[in-house]
Amino acid sequence: MTQLTQRPPVDAPGRQAPAPPEPSFFFNGHAPRRRTLVAVVSALFGFALTVVWSAEFVDSTIGDNVADTLLGHHAKDTPIGGVLAGLAFAVATGIAGTFTACNVAVFSALAPLAGGPSSARRRLVAALQPLSRLALGAVAVSALYGALVAVVGTGMPQFDESAPGGGLSGRLIQAMVVYGLIGVAMLVLGLSSLGVVKDPLARISRRYPGAPMLFMGALIGAFLVGRPFPLFRQLFRDAAESGNLVYGAAAFVLQTLGNLVVVAALFLLVTVVFGRRLQRWLTARPSRASALMAAAFIAAGVFMILYWDLRILARRDLIWYPMAPWAH
C-alpha cells in the first residue's frame, strides 16, 4: 500500500505557494485567509482618518484646554518659570497631547498585548511587563533627545520656522521625515503580522524576548523628534535655552510618559474588563490575532505617511489631497 504524503499548497498549476514565515512575536503562524482584504480595509481606514482629522480641534480645542485645566492657567500665554514649572508643564502637555495626530501609532503598539490569561488579576500582571518595556524604550529615546536639545540649543531644525516662498520650514521637513519613517516601520510590522513579509525583529526577539516591545517604545519616543505640537515646541524651546542636560532629559521623559499614561490606563481597563471574552474570541480562531495586530499597524502606518507627508504638502498648496471642510 502506497503511503500518501501531504503536499504543500500551490498558488498556480505546477507551482508551489511560498511557505509562510516562521512564527514570531508579530506573527503567530496563523495567517488570515483574506490577508488582502485585511490589508486593504486597514489602509482605507488609515486614509479616511487623514481626510477627517482636524489638527486644530485636537491640538487647540482638546490639547490646550486639557493643559490649561491641569496647570490652572493658560499654558500658551504663560512663560515657563523654572525647572519645577517646566517639569509640571511637561507632564500636563504630555497628557494634553495624548490624542494628537502623532500618537495614533500608540494604539497600534498596544495591539500585540490583546488577550491574555483568564483571570482579571493575571491579565493585569501579564500586561504590565510588556507595558513597562514599551515605556522603557520610549523613555530611553526621549531622554537622549532631551539631553541633545539642551546641549545643542536653538540651532536645531525644530526651531526653524522660516518657509521661503510659502514652502516648508525646517521644522515641518523634520516632522515629515521622522513620521514618514515611523509610518514605514508600522507598515512593515503590519505586513509581517499577516505573514506577507518576514518579521524584521524575529531573530533578535528569539534571543531577547522583550526586544519587540522596546523597539515599539523607541518608535513612540521618536515622536518627540518630529513633534510640531505647539505646546511641545514651547517646552522644547525652554529646554534648549536652559542648557541644562538633566532638565532637558527629564522634561522630555515626562512629556512622553504623559503621552502614554492615558492610553495605557485605557488599555489596562479594557484588558481587565473584556480580556476574558477577547481571549476566547482570539483562541477560537488564532488567525484573528494576526488580523487584529496587522490592522492596527497598517492603519497607523498609512495614517502616519499620508497625514505627515502628503497632507502637509497639500496644506502648503503644493499638491492636492482630499480633506474634510473642517480639517482645513
N, C-alpha and C positions, 0 to 999 in steps of 0.2 A: 504493500500500500504506500503510495507516494505521500510524503508529508508536505502539507501546504504551508508556505511562509507568507507573512503579511508584507505586501509591497508598499513602498512609500507612495503618498498621493501624487497624482500627476495633474499639471495645470494645462497640458496640451497633449495631443496624441504623440506618444513616443518620447515625451519629455517630462522628467520628474520635477515636481514643485520644490522650490528651495526649502530646506529644513528651517523651522523657526529657531530663533536664538535660544540659548540655554536660559533657564530661569535665573533671575537676579532680583535685586531689590525693587527695580521698577517694572519688571516683567515676571509674572508668576508662572509662566509656562502655559497659560490658557488664553490664547488669543481669541477675541470675539469673532464670531462668524462673519459679521458685517463690519469689518475693520474700516472699509472705505466710508461707509455711512457714518460711523462714529467720528472719523476724522473730518468729514465734510460738514456735518452738523455742528461740531465743536468750533470749527473755523468760522462758519457763518455766524455763530453766536458771538464769537470774539469780534468779528467785523461789525455786527449790529450794535454792539456795545460802543464801538468807536463813533458810530453815527449819532447816537443819542446822548453820549456822555457830555455833561456840561462842566467844564473846569471851573467856571465862575461860581456855579452853585455849590460844588463840592469844596472848593478852596475857600470861598468867601462866606457863603451862607452857613455852611456846616463848620468848616475849619476855623474861621475867625470867631464865630460865636462860641464854639466849644472852648477855644483858647481863652477868650475873654472871660468866660464863666469860671474856668479853673483858676485863672490868675487874679480875677477880681478887678481887672482894669483892661483898657483897650491895648491889646498886645502890640498891634502895629504902630500905635501912636506913642508908646511909652518906651524910652530908651532902657536897655538892659543895664541895671546899675549894680555891677559887682558880680563876683563868682557865684554866690549863692542864688542871686536873682537869675543868673544865666542858667544854672542847673535846673531851677524850677521852671524857667521858660522852656528848656529843652524837653522836660517831661510833658508839660502841658501841650506844647506844639506837636510833640510826637503822637500823643493821644488824639489831638485835633486832626492830624494828618492821616489817621488810620484809613479813611476811605477815599484818599486821593488816588489819581489815576495810576501812580507808580506802585501802589500797594495791591493792585489786583492780583499780582502774582503770589502774594502771601497766601491767598486762599488755595491756590493750586499746590503750594508747597506742603499744605497740611493734608492733601488727598491721600498720600501713602499711609497715613495713620488711621484711615477709616476702618471700622470694625474692631475686633479685639476680643479679649476674654469675656466670659459670660456674666460675671458679677460686676456691678457698678464700681465697686472698690478696686477690683483688679483692672478694669478698663481704665480707671483714672490713673492708677500707678503705672500701667503699661504705656499710657500716652505721655506721662511726664518725662520719661527718659529721652525719647526722641525729640520732644519739645525742647528739653534742655540743650540737646546737641544743636538743634536749629538755632536757638538763642546764642549759643557759644560761637557758632560760625558767623552770625550777624554781628555780634559784639566785637569779634576779632577784627573784621574788616572795617567797621565804623570807628573803632579806636585808632587803628593805624591811619585812617584817612583824617580823623580829627587832629591827630598829632601832626600830620603832614601840613594841614591847613594852618595850624598855629606856627609852624616853622617857616613855611614859605610866605605866608601872609596874603595880601590882597592882589598879588600878581598872578593868581591862578585864573584859569579860563572862566570859572563860575562867576567872577566879578566883572567880566567883560559884557557890558550892556550895549555896546556900540553895534549898530546894524547899518552899515553903509548902504545907501540907496534903498532902504526899507527891507534889506535882506536879513540874514541870520546873524545873531550875535554869537560870540564865543561860548556864552552860557548855553544857548539853545543847541549849538552844534555838539557840545559835550553831552547834553541830555540825549540828543538823537543817537549818538554813537553808543553810549552806555546802555540805554534802554533797548536799542536795537539788538545789541549783543545778548542782553539778558533774554530778550524775546526769542532769539535763535536758539539759545540754550534750552528754553522751555519747550520749544517745538521739538527739538531732538529728544528730550526726555519723554514727550508725549508720544512720539513715533516709536520709541523704544518700549514704552508701556504697552503698545499694540503688538509688539513683536515684529514691526516692519524693519527696524534697524537694530543693531546690537546696542545694548546698554553701554554707554561710554564709561560708566563707572563700575562695570561688572567685575573687572579684575581687582581693582583696589578694594571694593566692598567685600570681596571674599576674604581678604586679609584683614581689613579694618571695617567691620560691620556698621560702625557709626559714620563712616565717611560720607554716604549719600546725604544724610541729614545735615552734616557740617557744610557740605557743598551748597545745599539749598539755603542754609543760613547765610553763607557767604554771598549768595546772589541777593538776598534781602538786604544785607549790609551794604552792598554795592549801590543800592538805590540812592544813598546819600551822595555818591559820586556824581550823579546827574540830576539830582532833585532840584527843580525850579520852583517848588512851593514857596510863596512869598515869605511866610513866617520862618521857614527854614533858612532862607537867604539872610534874614535878619540875624539869626543865631550864627550862621556861617561867618558873617562879617565881624560879629563881636569876637568870635574865637580867633579869627585871623588877626584882628587888630590887637588882641591881648598879648600875642606872642607867647602865651603860657601853654606849653606842650601838654601838661597834665589836664588843664582845664579844657583844652580843645578835645582831647581824647574822651574825657568824662562826659562832656556835653553831647558829643556825637553818639556815644554809647547810650545815654539816657534818651536821646531822641529816637534811636532805633528800638529800644525796649518799650518806649511809649507807643510806637507803631504796632508792636507785636502784642501788647498786653490785652487789648480789646478782642482782637481776632483769636488769640489763644484762649481767652476766657470763654468766648462763644463756642469754640471748638470743643473745649472740655465739657461744657454744659451739654452740647449735643451728644458727645461721647457717652456721658453718664446716663442721659435720659433715653436716647434712642440707640445706643450702641448694641444692645442685645438683638433688637429687631434687625438692625443693619447687618450684624454678623450673620444671622440666619439667612438673610436675603443674599449676602455675598457668598456664603458657604453653599447654598443650593445650586449656584452656578458660578464657579470660580472665574469665568471669563468676565463676569460683571465687575469684579475688582479692577481688572485690566482696563475695561471700558471707562469706568469712573475716573481712574487716575489719568488715563490718556485724554479724556475730555477736558479735565481741569487744566492740564498742562498745555494742550493745543489751544484752547480758548484764550488762556492767559498769554501764550506766546504770540498768537495772531494779534491780539489786542495791543501788546507792547510794541510790536513792529509797526502796525498800521497807525496807531494813535501817535506814537512818538516820532515817527518818520514822515509818513505820507500826510497825516493831518496837520502836522506843524508846517510842512511846505504849503499846504492849502491855506492855512491861516495867514501866510505871508503872500498869498495870491501868486504863488509860483507854479502851482498845479491846481487841478480841480479835484475835490473829494466830496462825497455826499455827507452832508451834516444836517441834523435836525435844526429847525429855526431857532430853538432855544440854546443850541450848542455853539452858535457863532460868537 
